[in-house]
Amino acid sequence: MRTASHPDQPQPNPRHHPIARLTHWISAAALAVMAASGLRIFNASPAFAPKGTPPFPLWPWEGTPAPAWLTLGGWLGGARHWHFAMMWLLVLNGAVYLLHLFRRGRWRTIVPRVGGWRDAIEMARFYLYLRRDHPVQGKHNALQQYAYTTMLVIGVLLVLSGLAIWKPVTLGWLTRALGGYAWARWWHFAAMLLLAVLVLVHVVMVFTVDPYALRAMTTGKYDAARWSPEARHARPLQHLAPARVMPARTASAGAVPATTEAP
């Protein structure tokens, strides 16, 4: 006879594949190094407009360097070494991750489905207390899907604009497509800032809504019946405790776990 596992024992099924977990943490470390070294490179010429030209229209802080404590590399040459080393690591890591997504069909859990914007609105309404019950979701809710897909698109823009800055003559067609060297630098910098904002929001939501995702992204283990935001009806800093799983009596199969709202 099959019986239900004890509520305190998480389900053994992994939530994230080992490749997804490894590439996630490599990306986190490499992006941090690239951002810090990129700011040091920027500080060597903290303006987008060429000398003797009017200020750049989309950057009101022309000539203002980034705080030194946010930079890495010590000087321009050192920062470039760090930046290019992490660039190749990120490109290789990203290629492995994308291959994993498409080979195993995991892209379906990240890319929003057609009409997913309606689910995103409902998720936002739930977070804003305009909806009482947590929307039904799969591995990721609609807002997460849009955020993760946007991160991938930004990653492509960062690579293309970075190549345009690195090889403005050899890849002149790409530099021109981005509006010229000054605009290519701006696209690269703006994409980095947008990615940093999305990463910050992602980290805040993990700690305030789904802290159990940290275990899932390290060991792979995740008890969705007790830990998922949907099971806990979790909003930021609300219902962080695991959901109670009540055994349901059946005539022949024994007890079957049933999820209730977290206290």
N, C-alpha and C positions, 0 to 999 in steps of 0.2 A: 504493500500500500504506500502511495506517495503522500508525504506530509509536507506542510509548509515549513520553510526555514524560519529560524528565530528572527524576529524583527530587527534585532541588533546586528545581525549578520548581513553585510551587503551582498548583493548578487555578484557572482563571480564573473559575469560577462563584461569584457572591457568596453569602455565607451569610445576610446580613441585607439586607433591602430598605433603600434610602436613607431612607424614611420612618421605619422602625424605628430606624435609627441616629441620625437627627436627634432624634426624640422621646426616645430614651434619654438622650442627653447633656443635652437641655433639662430633662428630669425630674431628672437628677442635680444640676444646678446649682440649679434652683428649689427642690428639696427641702432642699438644704443651707441655702439662705437662709431658707426657711420655718421650718426647725427652729431655727436660731439666733435668728431674730426672735421665734419663738414662746416660746422660753425667756426672752427679755427681757420679753415680755408677762407671762409667768408670774411673773417676779420682782417685778412690781409688786404682786402679791398671792400669795405663794408658799404658799397653803393652799387646800384645796378646801372645807372646812367654813366656813359663814358665821360671822361674828364672834359670839361669845357662845354658840356651840353646841359640842357635844362634838367632839373630833378626828375627822376623816374616817376611816372604818373600813379603807379599802384604801390608805391612804397614811401610813406611819409617820413620814415626814419633814415633817410639817406645819410650816410656818414657815421651812423651810430653802430658801433660794434656790439656783438653779443657779449654777455658777461663772461669773464675769463673762466669762472668756475664751471661753466657749461661746456667748455671746449676741451679737446684732447689733441695731443701731438706736440705741444710746446712751441712749435714754429711751423711755418708754411710747409717746409719739406717733410717734417715729421708727420704732420697731419695728413699730407698727401699719401704717405706710405701706409698709414693706418686705413685711410679711406679706400684706396685701391685694393688693399688686401681683403677688407671686408666686402668690397664690391663683388669680387670673384666668388667669395664664399657664399654671399647671398644669391647670386645668380645660379650657382650650382645647387644650393639648397632649395631655391624656388623651383628649379626644374624638376628636382626629385619630388617635391611636394605636389606639383601640378600633375606629374606623371602618375603619382599615387592616386590623386583625386579622380582622374579620368579612367585609369585602369581598373579601379575597384568601384567606380560609379559613385564615389563619395561626393562628387560635385553637386549631386542632387540635394544634399543636405545643406549646401551653402548658397547656391544660386537661387534667388527668389523665383517662385513659380509665377506663371502668368496670372495677373490679378492679385499678386501678393501684397500690393500696396494697401488693399482693404484690410488684410490681416495686420499689417504694420500700424494702421490707424487704430485698430482695436487694441493692439498691444500698448500703444501710446495712451489710449484712453484708460486702460487698466492702471498704468503707472501714474496717471494724473488723477486717479480716484473718480473717474467718470464712468467706470465700469466696475461692477462688484466682483465677478468671477474671472479667473485667469483664462485667457483664450486657449483653446486647444492648440498644442504645438507638437512638433516632432523633436528631433535632436536639438534644433535651434529655432527660436521664434523668428517671426518675419523681420523685426527690427535688426536682430543679429545677422540675418542673411543679407540684408541690404548693407549693413556695416562691413561685413567680411568681404562681400563682393566689391564694395567700394575700395577697400584696402588693396585688393588684388589689382584693380584698375590703376590705383595710385602707384602701386609698385611698378607697373609697366611704364607709366609716365616718368617715374624717377629714373628708370633705366634708360629710356630714350633721351630724356633731357640731359642726363649725365653723360651719355655718349656724345651728344651734340656739343657739350662744353669741353669734353676731353679731346675730341678730334674735330674741331670746327672747320678745318680745311679738308681733311680726308672725307669727312661726312658732312660736307657743306650743304648738301641737299636737305639733310635732316635739320641742321641748324637754321637754314632758311625757312623750313616748314614750321619751325617753332617761333618765327618772327625775327631771327637774328640772334647773335651771341648774347646780347643783354637780356633779351626776352627769354632765351633758353635758360639763363641763370635764374631768372625770376620764376619760370615754371618749375625748375628744380627745387628752388627754395620754398615756393608756395606749396608744392606737393609734399615736401618734408614737413612743413608746419601742419598741414591738414592731416597727414598720417599721424603725427604726434598727438593731435587732438583726439583722433579716433582711438588711438592706443590708450590714452589717458582715460577716456570714457569706458573703454573695454575693461581696464584694470579696476576702475571704481565700481562698475557693475558686478564684476566677479566678486569683489570683497563684500559688497553690500546686498547682493541679490543671490548669488550662487557660489558661495565660498567652497562648496564641495567640488566645484569644477577644477580646483587646484589639485585635488587628489586624482581626479580623472585624467588630468594632463601630465601627471607624474607617474602614477602606477597604472593608470588605465581603468581602475575600478570605479564604478559609479552605480549606486543603488537608486535607480530612477524612481521607484515606487515610494521612496522616503525622502530623497534628496533633491529631486528636480524642482525647479521653481513652480512648475505647474502643480505638482503634488502638494507643495507647501503654500500655494497661493502667495508667493513671495513678491513683495515690493521692496525697494531700497530700505534696508535696515528694519524690515518687518518680516516676521515669520521665518527667521533664520534657523530655528530648530527643526530637526527632521520631522517629517509628517508621521503620524501614528498609523500603523498598519494593523487593522483589526481582523482577526481570523473570522472568516465566514464559514458556517457549518453547511456541509452538504451531506447527502445521504450515503454516498459511496466513496467519493474521492478524498474525503478528509477535509482539513481546513485549507482554505485558499486565501491568500493575503488580499485585503481590500484597503485602499488608501483613503484616509480622511484628512481633512484640513489640519494643518499644523496649528498648535495653540498660539 
